[in-house]
Amino acid sequence: MAKVEIYTWQSCPYCIRAKALLDSKQISYHEYPIDGDSQARLTMKDRAEGRSSVPQIFIDDKGIGGCDDLFALDQAKELDVLLDLSD
């Protein structure tokens, strides 16, 4: 199973939507809630090659982007491959 990490804000609708997709696939992930944590936000921005919007999602330490990117991968049938869910 792939290692999944997601940087979030608690009330961000895109964060909630991205986590719901991962939850629907029964994927465990490590969530970094960065509300009000400027150091965590800088860490996320560094890892995300300068992107500062949330969520920022990483699969096996590779930044895949945000919620729209996650759903695009799912629609393209590429997300299951990245998550090691394919047969």
TIZA-647760 format. One record per atom (N, C-alpha, C, CB): residue number from 1; residue in one letter; atom name; x, y, z. Coordinates in steps of 0.2 Angstrom, whole numbers, plus 5000, padded with zeros to 4 digits. Glycine has a CB too. Example, Ala and Ser with C-alpha at 12.3 -4.5 7.8 and 13.67 -1.06 7.14 Angstrom:
1 / A / N / 5066 / 4972 / 5039
1 / A / CA / 5062 / 4978 / 5039
1 / A / C / 5066 / 4984 / 5039
1 / A / CB / 5057 / 4978 / 5045
2 / S / N / 5064 / 4989 / 5035
2 / S / CA / 5068 / 4995 / 5036
2 / S / C / 5064 / 5000 / 5039
2 / S / CB / 5070 / 4997 / 5029
# end
This chain:
1 / M / N / 5004 / 4994 / 5000
1 / M / CA / 5000 / 5000 / 5000
1 / M / C / 5004 / 5006 / 5000
1 / M / CB / 4995 / 5000 / 5006
2 / A / N / 5002 / 5011 / 4996
2 / A / CA / 5006 / 5017 / 4996
2 / A / C / 5006 / 5022 / 5002
2 / A / CB / 5004 / 5021 / 4990
3 / K / N / 5011 / 5026 / 5003
3 / K / CA / 5010 / 5030 / 5009
3 / K / C / 5007 / 5037 / 5006
3 / K / CB / 5018 / 5032 / 5012
4 / V / N / 5002 / 5039 / 5010
4 / V / CA / 4998 / 5045 / 5008
4 / V / C / 4998 / 5050 / 5013
4 / V / CB / 4991 / 5043 / 5006
5 / E / N / 5000 / 5056 / 5011
5 / E / CA / 5000 / 5062 / 5016
5 / E / C / 4996 / 5067 / 5013
5 / E / CB / 5007 / 5064 / 5018
6 / I / N / 4992 / 5071 / 5017
6 / I / CA / 4988 / 5076 / 5015
6 / I / C / 4988 / 5082 / 5020
6 / I / CB / 4981 / 5074 / 5014
7 / Y / N / 4990 / 5088 / 5017
7 / Y / CA / 4990 / 5094 / 5021
7 / Y / C / 4983 / 5097 / 5021
7 / Y / CB / 4996 / 5099 / 5019
8 / T / N / 4980 / 5099 / 5026
8 / T / CA / 4973 / 5102 / 5026
8 / T / C / 4972 / 5108 / 5031
8 / T / CB / 4969 / 5096 / 5028
9 / W / N / 4967 / 5111 / 5029
9 / W / CA / 4963 / 5116 / 5034
9 / W / C / 4957 / 5112 / 5036
9 / W / CB / 4962 / 5123 / 5031
10 / Q / N / 4955 / 5113 / 5042
10 / Q / CA / 4949 / 5110 / 5045
10 / Q / C / 4943 / 5111 / 5041
10 / Q / CB / 4948 / 5111 / 5052
11 / S / N / 4942 / 5117 / 5039
11 / S / CA / 4935 / 5119 / 5036
11 / S / C / 4936 / 5120 / 5029
11 / S / CB / 4933 / 5126 / 5039
12 / C / N / 4941 / 5118 / 5026
12 / C / CA / 4942 / 5118 / 5018
12 / C / C / 4938 / 5113 / 5015
12 / C / CB / 4949 / 5117 / 5017
13 / P / N / 4933 / 5115 / 5011
13 / P / CA / 4929 / 5110 / 5007
13 / P / C / 4932 / 5106 / 5002
13 / P / CB / 4923 / 5114 / 5003
14 / Y / N / 4938 / 5108 / 5000
14 / Y / CA / 4942 / 5104 / 4995
14 / Y / C / 4946 / 5099 / 4999
14 / Y / CB / 4947 / 5108 / 4991
15 / C / N / 4948 / 5101 / 5005
15 / C / CA / 4951 / 5096 / 5009
15 / C / C / 4946 / 5090 / 5011
15 / C / CB / 4954 / 5099 / 5015
16 / I / N / 4940 / 5092 / 5013
16 / I / CA / 4935 / 5087 / 5015
16 / I / C / 4934 / 5083 / 5009
16 / I / CB / 4929 / 5091 / 5018
17 / R / N / 4933 / 5085 / 5004
17 / R / CA / 4931 / 5081 / 4998
17 / R / C / 4937 / 5077 / 4996
17 / R / CB / 4930 / 5086 / 4992
18 / A / N / 4943 / 5079 / 4996
18 / A / CA / 4949 / 5074 / 4995
18 / A / C / 4949 / 5069 / 5000
18 / A / CB / 4955 / 5078 / 4995
19 / K / N / 4948 / 5070 / 5006
19 / K / CA / 4949 / 5065 / 5011
19 / K / C / 4943 / 5060 / 5010
19 / K / CB / 4948 / 5068 / 5018
20 / A / N / 4937 / 5063 / 5008
20 / A / CA / 4931 / 5058 / 5007
20 / A / C / 4933 / 5053 / 5001
20 / A / CB / 4925 / 5062 / 5005
21 / L / N / 4936 / 5056 / 4996
21 / L / CA / 4938 / 5051 / 4991
21 / L / C / 4943 / 5046 / 4993
21 / L / CB / 4941 / 5055 / 4985
22 / L / N / 4948 / 5048 / 4997
22 / L / CA / 4952 / 5043 / 5000
22 / L / C / 4949 / 5038 / 5005
22 / L / CB / 4958 / 5046 / 5004
23 / D / N / 4944 / 5041 / 5009
23 / D / CA / 4941 / 5036 / 5013
23 / D / C / 4936 / 5031 / 5010
23 / D / CB / 4936 / 5041 / 5018
24 / S / N / 4933 / 5034 / 5004
24 / S / CA / 4929 / 5029 / 5000
24 / S / C / 4933 / 5023 / 4997
24 / S / CB / 4925 / 5033 / 4995
25 / K / N / 4939 / 5024 / 4996
25 / K / CA / 4944 / 5019 / 4994
25 / K / C / 4947 / 5015 / 4999
25 / K / CB / 4949 / 5022 / 4989
26 / Q / N / 4945 / 5017 / 5005
26 / Q / CA / 4948 / 5014 / 5011
26 / Q / C / 4956 / 5014 / 5012
26 / Q / CB / 4946 / 5006 / 5012
27 / I / N / 4958 / 5020 / 5010
27 / I / CA / 4965 / 5022 / 5010
27 / I / C / 4967 / 5026 / 5016
27 / I / CB / 4967 / 5026 / 5004
28 / S / N / 4971 / 5023 / 5020
28 / S / CA / 4974 / 5026 / 5026
28 / S / C / 4979 / 5032 / 5024
28 / S / CB / 4977 / 5022 / 5031
29 / Y / N / 4979 / 5037 / 5027
29 / Y / CA / 4983 / 5043 / 5026
29 / Y / C / 4985 / 5047 / 5032
29 / Y / CB / 4979 / 5048 / 5021
30 / H / N / 4990 / 5050 / 5032
30 / H / CA / 4992 / 5054 / 5037
30 / H / C / 4990 / 5061 / 5036
30 / H / CB / 5000 / 5054 / 5039
31 / E / N / 4986 / 5064 / 5040
31 / E / CA / 4984 / 5071 / 5039
31 / E / C / 4988 / 5076 / 5043
31 / E / CB / 4977 / 5072 / 5041
32 / Y / N / 4990 / 5081 / 5040
32 / Y / CA / 4994 / 5087 / 5043
32 / Y / C / 4989 / 5093 / 5043
32 / Y / CB / 5000 / 5089 / 5039
33 / P / N / 4985 / 5094 / 5048
33 / P / CA / 4981 / 5100 / 5049
33 / P / C / 4985 / 5106 / 5050
33 / P / CB / 4976 / 5099 / 5054
34 / I / N / 4985 / 5111 / 5045
34 / I / CA / 4990 / 5117 / 5046
34 / I / C / 4987 / 5123 / 5048
34 / I / CB / 4994 / 5117 / 5039
35 / D / N / 4980 / 5123 / 5050
35 / D / CA / 4977 / 5129 / 5052
35 / D / C / 4981 / 5133 / 5057
35 / D / CB / 4970 / 5127 / 5055
36 / G / N / 4983 / 5139 / 5056
36 / G / CA / 4986 / 5143 / 5060
36 / G / C / 4994 / 5141 / 5062
36 / G / CB / 4983 / 5143 / 5067
37 / D / N / 4996 / 5136 / 5058
37 / D / CA / 5003 / 5134 / 5060
37 / D / C / 5008 / 5136 / 5054
37 / D / CB / 5003 / 5126 / 5061
38 / S / N / 5011 / 5142 / 5055
38 / S / CA / 5015 / 5144 / 5049
38 / S / C / 5021 / 5140 / 5047
38 / S / CB / 5017 / 5151 / 5051
39 / Q / N / 5024 / 5137 / 5052
39 / Q / CA / 5029 / 5132 / 5051
39 / Q / C / 5027 / 5126 / 5047
39 / Q / CB / 5033 / 5130 / 5057
40 / A / N / 5022 / 5123 / 5048
40 / A / CA / 5019 / 5118 / 5045
40 / A / C / 5017 / 5120 / 5038
40 / A / CB / 5013 / 5115 / 5048
41 / R / N / 5014 / 5126 / 5037
41 / R / CA / 5013 / 5128 / 5030
41 / R / C / 5019 / 5129 / 5026
41 / R / CB / 5009 / 5135 / 5031
42 / L / N / 5024 / 5132 / 5029
42 / L / CA / 5031 / 5132 / 5025
42 / L / C / 5034 / 5126 / 5023
42 / L / CB / 5036 / 5136 / 5030
43 / T / N / 5033 / 5121 / 5028
43 / T / CA / 5035 / 5114 / 5026
43 / T / C / 5031 / 5111 / 5020
43 / T / CB / 5034 / 5109 / 5032
44 / M / N / 5025 / 5112 / 5020
44 / M / CA / 5020 / 5110 / 5015
44 / M / C / 5022 / 5113 / 5008
44 / M / CB / 5013 / 5111 / 5016
45 / K / N / 5023 / 5120 / 5009
45 / K / CA / 5025 / 5124 / 5003
45 / K / C / 5032 / 5121 / 5000
45 / K / CB / 5025 / 5131 / 5004
46 / D / N / 5037 / 5120 / 5004
46 / D / CA / 5043 / 5117 / 5002
46 / D / C / 5042 / 5111 / 4998
46 / D / CB / 5048 / 5116 / 5008
47 / R / N / 5038 / 5106 / 5001
47 / R / CA / 5037 / 5100 / 4998
47 / R / C / 5033 / 5100 / 4992
47 / R / CB / 5033 / 5095 / 5003
48 / A / N / 5029 / 5105 / 4992
48 / A / CA / 5024 / 5105 / 4986
48 / A / C / 5027 / 5110 / 4980
48 / A / CB / 5017 / 5108 / 4988
49 / E / N / 5033 / 5111 / 4980
49 / E / CA / 5037 / 5115 / 4975
49 / E / C / 5034 / 5122 / 4975
49 / E / CB / 5037 / 5111 / 4969
50 / G / N / 5032 / 5125 / 4980
50 / G / CA / 5030 / 5132 / 4980
50 / G / C / 5022 / 5133 / 4981
50 / G / CB / 5032 / 5135 / 4975
51 / R / N / 5019 / 5127 / 4979
51 / R / CA / 5011 / 5128 / 4980
51 / R / C / 5009 / 5129 / 4987
51 / R / CB / 5008 / 5122 / 4977
52 / S / N / 5005 / 5134 / 4988
52 / S / CA / 5003 / 5135 / 4995
52 / S / C / 4995 / 5134 / 4996
52 / S / CB / 5004 / 5142 / 4996
53 / S / N / 4991 / 5132 / 4991
53 / S / CA / 4984 / 5130 / 4992
53 / S / C / 4984 / 5124 / 4996
53 / S / CB / 4980 / 5131 / 4986
54 / V / N / 4978 / 5123 / 4999
54 / V / CA / 4976 / 5116 / 5002
54 / V / C / 4970 / 5113 / 4999
54 / V / CB / 4975 / 5117 / 5010
55 / P / N / 4970 / 5107 / 4999
55 / P / CA / 4975 / 5102 / 5001
55 / P / C / 4981 / 5101 / 4997
55 / P / CB / 4971 / 5095 / 5002
56 / Q / N / 4986 / 5099 / 4999
56 / Q / CA / 4992 / 5097 / 4995
56 / Q / C / 4993 / 5089 / 4997
56 / Q / CB / 4999 / 5101 / 4997
57 / I / N / 4993 / 5085 / 4992
57 / I / CA / 4992 / 5078 / 4993
57 / I / C / 4999 / 5075 / 4990
57 / I / CB / 4986 / 5075 / 4990
58 / F / N / 5002 / 5070 / 4994
58 / F / CA / 5008 / 5067 / 4992
58 / F / C / 5007 / 5059 / 4993
58 / F / CB / 5014 / 5069 / 4997
59 / I / N / 5009 / 5056 / 4987
59 / I / CA / 5008 / 5048 / 4987
59 / I / C / 5015 / 5046 / 4986
59 / I / CB / 5004 / 5046 / 4981
60 / D / N / 5018 / 5042 / 4991
60 / D / CA / 5025 / 5040 / 4991
60 / D / C / 5029 / 5045 / 4990
60 / D / CB / 5026 / 5034 / 4986
61 / D / N / 5028 / 5051 / 4994
61 / D / CA / 5033 / 5057 / 4994
61 / D / C / 5033 / 5061 / 4988
61 / D / CB / 5040 / 5055 / 4996
62 / K / N / 5028 / 5059 / 4983
62 / K / CA / 5028 / 5063 / 4977
62 / K / C / 5022 / 5067 / 4977
62 / K / CB / 5028 / 5058 / 4971
63 / G / N / 5023 / 5074 / 4976
63 / G / CA / 5017 / 5078 / 4976
63 / G / C / 5013 / 5077 / 4970
63 / G / CB / 5019 / 5086 / 4977
64 / I / N / 5006 / 5076 / 4971
64 / I / CA / 5002 / 5075 / 4966
64 / I / C / 4997 / 5081 / 4965
64 / I / CB / 4997 / 5069 / 4967
65 / G / N / 4997 / 5086 / 4969
65 / G / CA / 4993 / 5092 / 4969
65 / G / C / 4988 / 5092 / 4974
65 / G / CB / 4990 / 5093 / 4962
66 / G / N / 4982 / 5095 / 4972
66 / G / CA / 4977 / 5096 / 4976
66 / G / C / 4971 / 5092 / 4975
66 / G / CB / 4974 / 5103 / 4976
67 / C / N / 4965 / 5094 / 4977
67 / C / CA / 4959 / 5090 / 4976
67 / C / C / 4957 / 5088 / 4969
67 / C / CB / 4953 / 5094 / 4980
68 / D / N / 4957 / 5094 / 4965
68 / D / CA / 4955 / 5093 / 4958
68 / D / C / 4960 / 5088 / 4955
68 / D / CB / 4955 / 5099 / 4954
69 / D / N / 4966 / 5088 / 4956
69 / D / CA / 4971 / 5084 / 4954
69 / D / C / 4970 / 5076 / 4956
69 / D / CB / 4979 / 5086 / 4956
70 / L / N / 4968 / 5076 / 4962
70 / L / CA / 4967 / 5069 / 4965
70 / L / C / 4961 / 5066 / 4961
70 / L / CB / 4965 / 5069 / 4972
71 / F / N / 4955 / 5070 / 4960
71 / F / CA / 4950 / 5067 / 4956
71 / F / C / 4951 / 5066 / 4949
71 / F / CB / 4944 / 5072 / 4957
72 / A / N / 4955 / 5070 / 4946
72 / A / CA / 4957 / 5069 / 4939
72 / A / C / 4961 / 5062 / 4938
72 / A / CB / 4962 / 5075 / 4936
73 / L / N / 4965 / 5061 / 4943
73 / L / CA / 4969 / 5055 / 4943
73 / L / C / 4964 / 5049 / 4944
73 / L / CB / 4974 / 5054 / 4949
74 / D / N / 4959 / 5050 / 4948
74 / D / CA / 4954 / 5044 / 4949
74 / D / C / 4950 / 5043 / 4943
74 / D / CB / 4950 / 5046 / 4955
75 / Q / N / 4948 / 5049 / 4939
75 / Q / CA / 4944 / 5048 / 4933
75 / Q / C / 4948 / 5045 / 4928
75 / Q / CB / 4942 / 5055 / 4931
76 / A / N / 4955 / 5046 / 4928
76 / A / CA / 4959 / 5043 / 4922
76 / A / C / 4961 / 5036 / 4924
76 / A / CB / 4965 / 5048 / 4922
77 / K / N / 4959 / 5034 / 4930
77 / K / CA / 4960 / 5027 / 4932
77 / K / C / 4968 / 5026 / 4934
77 / K / CB / 4958 / 5022 / 4926
78 / E / N / 4971 / 5032 / 4936
78 / E / CA / 4978 / 5032 / 4937
78 / E / C / 4979 / 5032 / 4945
78 / E / CB / 4981 / 5038 / 4934
79 / L / N / 4974 / 5034 / 4949
79 / L / CA / 4975 / 5034 / 4956
79 / L / C / 4975 / 5027 / 4959
79 / L / CB / 4968 / 5038 / 4959
80 / D / N / 4972 / 5022 / 4957
80 / D / CA / 4972 / 5016 / 4960
80 / D / C / 4979 / 5013 / 4959
80 / D / CB / 4967 / 5011 / 4957
81 / V / N / 4982 / 5015 / 4953
81 / V / CA / 4989 / 5012 / 4951
81 / V / C / 4994 / 5016 / 4956
81 / V / CB / 4991 / 5014 / 4944
82 / L / N / 4993 / 5022 / 4957
82 / L / CA / 4998 / 5026 / 4962
82 / L / C / 4997 / 5023 / 4969
82 / L / CB / 4996 / 5033 / 4962
83 / L / N / 4991 / 5021 / 4971
83 / L / CA / 4989 / 5019 / 4978
83 / L / C / 4991 / 5011 / 4978
83 / L / CB / 4982 / 5020 / 4979
84 / D / N / 4993 / 5008 / 4973
84 / D / CA / 4994 / 5001 / 4973
84 / D / C / 4988 / 4997 / 4974
84 / D / CB / 5000 / 4999 / 4978
85 / L / N / 4982 / 4999 / 4972
85 / L / CA / 4976 / 4996 / 4972
85 / L / C / 4974 / 4992 / 4966
85 / L / CB / 4971 / 5001 / 4974
86 / S / N / 4978 / 4992 / 4961
86 / S / CA / 4976 / 4989 / 4955
86 / S / C / 4978 / 4982 / 4955
86 / S / CB / 4979 / 4992 / 4949
87 / D / N / 4974 / 4977 / 4952
87 / D / CA / 4976 / 4970 / 4952
87 / D / C / 4982 / 4968 / 4948
87 / D / CB / 4970 / 4966 / 4949
# end
